[in-house]
Amino acid sequence: DVDLNWRAALRGLKCVYQPTAMVRHKGAGTSRGQRRFQILSFRNRLIVNTKNLPIDFFFLHVIQILGFEIFMLVVLLLNGKIVAWFQWIRTLPTTLRQRKFIMRSRIISTHYLLAYQRRNLIESPTQKK
């Protein structure tokens, strides 16, 4: 779960990939071709990033993040799924309260987070050390 991974990393915990792990979701919202699933995916990505992305990390990657978000907004418009963006806007008061709590409990620096990100992008989870 991306949200849980972000919060654990911000508290200095190590997250590892376990290829044999299985998660069972309550309900059946994961069929890729369904409009509802696509809308929820767009909205939830925005919520997770709003809650967990440290502001200094955001400013270090502002060009890439804003470029991607503008691209995704165009995709939403073209595919008739702009409702996802409006749903995200509606969740902002709650999401920002959650963010405040998450950022208060953050114990790692942005420098550490960047090193963690680079290390995880470079190392394959199955790579021998």
N, C-alpha and C positions, 0 to 999 in steps of 0.2 A: 504494500500500500504506500503510495507516494507521500501522502500526508503524514503518516506515521513515521516514515523514513526521514522526512524533513525535520520533524520535531525531535526525533532521537538524535540526529546529527547536530542540531542546534544545541542540544544538551551535552554534546561531547561523546555520545555513545556510538559504537561502531555498528554499522549495519552491513550484513553480508547477504549475498544472493544464495538461495538454496533452490536449485533447479527441480528438486523432487517435491517441494512444498506444494500443498494444495489448499486453496481457499474456497469455501462454499458460501456464496452470497444468498441471502434470503431474498426470494423473488427471482424473477427472470428478466433482468434488465440488460443483459449483455449480448443480445444478438446484434451483430455489427451492422446489418443492413437497415435496421429500424431507425426511423426519424427520431423517436424519443431518446434512444440510446445516444445518438449523435449530438442531440441538443444537450443532454446531461453531461456528456464528455467535454464539450466546449465549456459549459458553465462551470463544471467541477474543476477543470484545469485553472480557470481564472480564480476561483475561490481558494484553491490550494496555494497558488502563487501569491495571492493577496495576503493570506494568513502567514505564510512561512518565509517569504523572500526578504532577507534583511535589506533595508533601504540602501546601505552602502554597497552591497552586492548588486542591487538593482542599478545604481548609478555607474558601477564599473562595467556593466553590460547593457547600458541603456539603448544603444543603437540596435543591438541584436534583439533585445526584448521588444522594443517598440516596433521594429521592423516586422517581427513575427506576429505581434498582436494586430498590427494594421492589416497584414496579409490575411490573418484569420478572420478579421472583421469583414473583409471583402468576400471571403469564402462564405461566411454566414449570410451575407446579403445576397450573393448570387444563388445560394442554395435554399433560400427561404427559411433560414434557421436563425434569423436575427433575434428571435425570442430568447435564445440562450444568453445573449449579451444583456438584454433587459432583465432577465432573471438574476444575473450576476449583480447588476446594479441594485436590485431589490434586496439582495442579501448583504449588501455592504455594511449597514449598521451592525449586524450580528457578527459578520466576518471581521470587522475592525476591532470589535470588543475582544474576540478570540485572539486576534493578532497581538493586541496589547499584552494579554496574558502570556502568549508564546514568547514574545520578545523580551518580556521581563524575566522569563526563566532561561533565556539563552545564556550559555556560558562560554561559547567558543568565539574566537575573533573571526573577522571576515578573511584575514590572511589564512587561518587554519581551514576555513570552509573552502576557499579557493584551492588550497593544496589537496584537500579531501576530494574535491570534484575532479581535479586533474588526475589524481592517482586512480580514481575509479573509472575514468575514461580511458586511461592508458592500460590498466591491468584487466585482463579477462578474468571473470569469476572462476573459470576452470583452469586458469594458468597456474602452473607449478611455481613455487617460490624457492 
